[in-house]
Every structure is written in structure tokens, then in C-alpha cells.
């Protein structure tokens, strides 16, 4: 059974993969901004503070936003719970990541 710490490590690894993809193709960063705009109109009031945090990083630019998305800290872990990076990986890329992660961390 996976613990919250396992899931947090997996999320960090996935965000590092996403960041690599965005660095290779910076135009993908626009998806993050679009996701935030959409979510700000549909998510619950309780999630709005996290979206405002992400919006602040988006406004600072791609480098600042990717830095926090890939940071190994309690603060970044909390922010990744409401990550606007969900549309960057294709379904196939996400599935491949999850399969590889499960295989590589099965014995741990």
C-alpha cells in the first residue's frame, strides 16, 4: 500500500518530468496559464488560495514556476496537490511514467 509520502515522491518525479518537457518546448507553458484561468472559474472556494499561489508563480515566469513545481519542500508538496500542470503530459506519457514508477518502486 502506498503512503502519502510515496505519492508525494511520485508527484515530485512527475513534475520534474513535466518541467523537462516544458523546457524542451516552452510553448507548453501556456497550458499551465490556461488551466489556471479555467480552474479559477470552477473550483471550490477552498482551493482558490492554492490557485492564487500558482498564478503568482506563473506571472513571475516559466523559470520561477518550474522551480517551485520541482522543489522538494513541504510548501511545494502542498502546492502540487492543486497543480495546473495536468495537461502537459499526454495520456500515453502519463501512463508510461506511472507504469515505470510502479515497477521501479514496487519493492520499496
ABEGO torsion letter per residue (X at the ends): XBBAAAAAAAAAAAAAAAAAAAAABAAAAAAAAAAAAAAAAABBAAAAAAAAAAAAAAAAEAAAAAAAAABBBAAAAAAAABBAAAAABBAAAAAAAAAAAAAAAAAX
